[in-house]
């Protein structure tokens, strides 16, 4: 339960939790934080051993995806390394084998060392097929360093296919460049959406204004995630539907002062129409991947 829901380990010391356990089974002795920690680490070791055994038994190639990001609340960098392979029963497997803190600076040498250590530790350095990473110069250098150290004879076509650039990330770079043109307009729309979604009372007033403007859509305003451009696109598309409601509310709410002007609405609409092409392309990436996998493994992905 603690692992599944990411509860804090010290919940076993909470009075309410202990009382709850005692109510269910008075004879049960609640364990300490130290015992919980030891049990979780033991589970990790067991699962790691199972995964290593599965990787060792696999006769096919193993594709790697790597991602690196910085946690905003900690300002620390983390890396995840995931394996993708078809096991000996022709079942597609995706296993996360590393989730590791990477100290700054995130240079090519640091990232290369983390990846190499992971490959050697899991004994997959001679089974690799491709490495998919974001499209940045540091990753280009990392791949170059890896190809110097990994045995070329064990790679497909001596490593010429090893480096794979993430299509979704390339698409994101293109879109973010376009969104920067209307950054101020998006900020106003985002602030408008946040304002009228801030409380149930404001949501109710917004719904009333939409009804008065004869807007029949049932879509709800949704604030975007700044790092996910597709959510920005969806936020804009919904905001356009309720444009007249925003304008009406400005006349009645003195504190609402972030409404875009008509020219800004028009500019955002023009850019958003271009974004739809990229949004559809993203969905195409997703569904093509799912369809291809279902063709290979229809029994395992029937749900």
ChimeraX attribute file (.defattr): number of C-alpha atoms within 10 A of each C-alpha:
attribute: neighborCount
match mode: 1-to-1
recipient: residues
	/A:1	6
	/A:2	12
	/A:3	9
	/A:4	6
	/A:5	7
	/A:6	8
	/A:7	11
	/A:8	10
	/A:9	16
	/A:10	12
	/A:11	14
	/A:12	18
	/A:13	13
	/A:14	10
	/A:15	9
	/A:16	11
	/A:17	13
	/A:18	17
	/A:19	13
	/A:20	12
	/A:21	15
	/A:22	14
	/A:23	11
	/A:24	9
	/A:25	10
	/A:26	11
	/A:27	9
	/A:28	11
	/A:29	10
	/A:30	15
	/A:31	11
	/A:32	13
	/A:33	15
	/A:34	11
	/A:35	12
	/A:36	16
	/A:37	13
	/A:38	11
	/A:39	12
	/A:40	15
	/A:41	12
	/A:42	12
	/A:43	12
	/A:44	12
	/A:45	12
	/A:46	11
	/A:47	12
	/A:48	15
	/A:49	13
	/A:50	12
	/A:51	16
	/A:52	16
	/A:53	12
	/A:54	13
	/A:55	23
	/A:56	13
	/A:57	11
	/A:58	16
	/A:59	12
	/A:60	14
	/A:61	19
	/A:62	23
	/A:63	19
	/A:64	22
	/A:65	17
	/A:66	17
	/A:67	13
	/A:68	18
	/A:69	13
	/A:70	13
	/A:71	10
	/A:72	8
	/A:73	6
	/A:74	7
	/A:75	9
	/A:76	13
	/A:77	17
	/A:78	15
	/A:79	17
	/A:80	16
	/A:81	20
	/A:82	17
	/A:83	19
	/A:84	17
	/A:85	21
	/A:86	17
	/A:87	17
	/A:88	12
	/A:89	7
	/A:90	11
	/A:91	14
	/A:92	15
	/A:93	13
	/A:94	14
	/A:95	13
	/A:96	15
	/A:97	16
	/A:98	16
	/A:99	13
	/A:100	13
	/A:101	15
	/A:102	17
	/A:103	12
	/A:104	9
	/A:105	10
	/A:106	13
	/A:107	13
	/A:108	17
	/A:109	13
	/A:110	14
	/A:111	21
	/A:112	20
	/A:113	14
	/A:114	16
	/A:115	19
	/A:116	17
	/A:117	13
	/A:118	16
	/A:119	19
	/A:120	11
	/A:121	11
	/A:122	18
	/A:123	13
	/A:124	17
	/A:125	18
	/A:126	16
	/A:127	19
	/A:128	21
	/A:129	21
	/A:130	20
	/A:131	20
	/A:132	18
	/A:133	21
	/A:134	19
	/A:135	16
	/A:136	11
	/A:137	9
	/A:138	15
	/A:139	20
	/A:140	16
	/A:141	16
	/A:142	20
	/A:143	20
	/A:144	15
	/A:145	16
	/A:146	16
	/A:147	17
	/A:148	10
	/A:149	10
	/A:150	16
	/A:151	13
	/A:152	14
	/A:153	10
	/A:154	14
	/A:155	20
	/A:156	15
	/A:157	11
	/A:158	12
	/A:159	19
	/A:160	11
	/A:161	12
	/A:162	21
	/A:163	18
	/A:164	17
	/A:165	16
	/A:166	15
	/A:167	15
	/A:168	15
	/A:169	14
	/A:170	13
	/A:171	15
	/A:172	18
	/A:173	14
	/A:174	11
	/A:175	18
	/A:176	14
	/A:177	11
	/A:178	15
	/A:179	20
	/A:180	11
	/A:181	13
	/A:182	14
	/A:183	13
	/A:184	13
	/A:185	21
	/A:186	21
	/A:187	13
	/A:188	17
	/A:189	25
	/A:190	22
	/A:191	17
	/A:192	21
	/A:193	23
	/A:194	15
	/A:195	16
	/A:196	20
	/A:197	18
	/A:198	11
	/A:199	10
	/A:200	10
	/A:201	11
	/A:202	13
	/A:203	16
	/A:204	13
	/A:205	14
	/A:206	20
	/A:207	18
	/A:208	15
	/A:209	19
	/A:210	21
	/A:211	13
	/A:212	12
	/A:213	14
	/A:214	11
	/A:215	16
	/A:216	10
	/A:217	11
	/A:218	7
	/A:219	10
	/A:220	14
	/A:221	21
	/A:222	17
	/A:223	18
	/A:224	18
	/A:225	12
	/A:226	10
	/A:227	10
	/A:228	11
	/A:229	20
	/A:230	20
	/A:231	16
	/A:232	21
	/A:233	21
	/A:234	18
	/A:235	21
	/A:236	24
	/A:237	17
	/A:238	16
	/A:239	22
	/A:240	17
	/A:241	16
	/A:242	21
	/A:243	18
	/A:244	17
	/A:245	22
	/A:246	23
	/A:247	15
	/A:248	15
	/A:249	18
	/A:250	15
	/A:251	9
	/A:252	9
	/A:253	9
	/A:254	8
	/A:255	8
	/A:256	15
	/A:257	12
	/A:258	17
	/A:259	20
	/A:260	20
	/A:261	11
	/A:262	11
	/A:263	10
	/A:264	17
	/A:265	18
	/A:266	13
	/A:267	13
	/A:268	22
	/A:269	15
	/A:270	11
	/A:271	17
	/A:272	21
	/A:273	12
	/A:274	12
	/A:275	20
	/A:276	15
	/A:277	10
	/A:278	20
	/A:279	19
	/A:280	12
	/A:281	14
	/A:282	17
	/A:283	11
	/A:284	12
	/A:285	13
	/A:286	12
	/A:287	12
	/A:288	12
	/A:289	11
	/A:290	12
	/A:291	13
	/A:292	11
	/A:293	14
	/A:294	14
	/A:295	10
	/A:296	13
	/A:297	14
	/A:298	12
	/A:299	10
	/A:300	12
	/A:301	14
	/A:302	7
	/A:303	5
